[in-house]
């Protein structure tokens, strides 16, 4: 199973602040009872802009800290402290010294040495540290299922000093969690999302499906309609993190929507996207014979008979009980497609993940012949 969780690709929308999001994607948000000062480490990629926008709409004061090299046209009206997460590069974290915030949201920490540096420096200057980890930081995270709760043990490394994020992304996130807890014990919120999807997601891992439905024709649907899948809409994730800050929730949370059949997800897309698309469900063993692989060629799917199927069965009951809200899959489908259609034509012509149409038709023809 090919699974690269390091797909932090910046989107290409022009504009600044809220103007970077089509009006159709923005629902009215009520104001918070008490405005807070929130520091966001990052803030201009995928998750960051949604978090910034939601915090601003709630009436909070937001400060950004980043290198100033990505999507500089976003949030020009906000204070941005230029620096580097790595304290050993350029000015490092010096711009954060002697400043105070109510909370920090860290969505760009991947190496424990670096994450530990920021949490240690900010320990006396912020009340709460919200760290965006990952659901795959758990040991044997493919298992999920009935044991897929926040009490599962973290993944471990033979060499905890490694900084090879490409190879050890998941376990390094676990060590980042430990580094933050060491610096700010009792004041940390660990956010562990599954696959993050929605507008501005440049990886196309979820985007593939609404775009493919919109293009119409026979669609290769993998496995069985009953095979379970799971994800989190970036806007639901962002809203929950700001909620945690407002309520001072210092717990660990799995952030995923409850498991649902892939057939229901794709059928929802067919219902709300106007096209002549038709789902052709193709058995997992046939796909394997033709080298069609989960996460490389088809997304949001694992064969229910495979060990990887547990990765789509994690529990989010704790977060749901503490205020997580989940929007309908129809909204995620429609809004992701609407965002994708705002991108330049050349970007829309070729999805970054998934089968080419030629390859899809080749496999479908083989299946129908069989």
C-alpha positions, 0 to 999 in steps of 0.5 A: 500500500503506497501511503505518503502522508507528507502531501502539504501542497500549497493551493494557488488561489489568489486574493487575501484573507476571506477573499481567498474563499468563494462566498459560496464556501463561507457560512455565517459564523457567530462571534465568540463571547470573549475575543482571544489572542491566538498565534498560528505557526504557519497559516498560509498553506491548506489547514492554516487559512481555514483556521485563520479565517474561522478565528477571525470570524469568531472575533479573535485577534490572530498573529501569524509566524512563518517564513514569509515565503508561501502565499504572501498575498494571504492575510496581508492585514494581519501581523506576521512575524517572520522567522524559522521554526528551526531555531538554528536557521536564520533568526529562528524563533527570536521574533516570538520572544517577550510576546504573549498570546492566549493560545498557539495553534501549531499546524507545521511541526514535524520534528520533535527538536523543532517542535520542542523549541517552539513549545519551550520558548512559548511555555511562559507566554501562552496559556494553551498549545494546540498541536496538530498531530496525525491519526497515524502517530499511533502504534499499529495505527492501521488497526483502528476499529474497536480499539481506535481510541485516544488511549492507544499507545504512540508509535516508537522509533529505534532512533528518536533523534532522526529527522527523516520526516519522509520515512518516519512522518507518523512516529515523529509526530508522536515524538513531537507530541511528547516534546510539547507535553514536556514543555507545557504539561497540562496545557496541551491539546493534541489534535490527531486528524485523519485524511484532511479534505476540502477546499484548498487541498492541493493533493487531490486525494479527495478532490479526485472524486468530485472532479471525476464525478463532474467529468461524467461517464463510467467511473471505476469505483473500487471494491464494494460499496460497503467498504468503509472510509473516513476523513475530516473536512478541513473546515470542521477541523479548523472550527474544532481547534478554535473551539478547543481554544475558546473552551480551554480543552486540553485533551487528545482528540482523534479528528475524523468523521465516523466511518461510512461506506464509500458507496454512500460517499460517492452516491452523495457526489452523484446526487449533488453534482450534475453529470452523467457519471455511473459507478462501476464497482470493481472487485479488489482482487481484480484491481490488484491483478491489474496493479490498481493500488489504494492511495496511488490510483484510487483514494479513500479506499482500502479493501475490507478484507485487507489489513489496511481497512482498519485505518478507516475505522477510528473513533472520534466519539471523544471529540464529538462529545466535546463539540466537534461538528461534522458537515454533510458529505454533500457539502464537502463534495460541492464545495471542493469542486467549486474551489477546484473550478477557481484554479487556473485551467492548466491546473484543472487539466491534470489531477495530481493523484489518481488514474488517468482517464485512459488507464481507467477506461482500460481497466474498466474494459477488462472488467466488463469483458471478464 
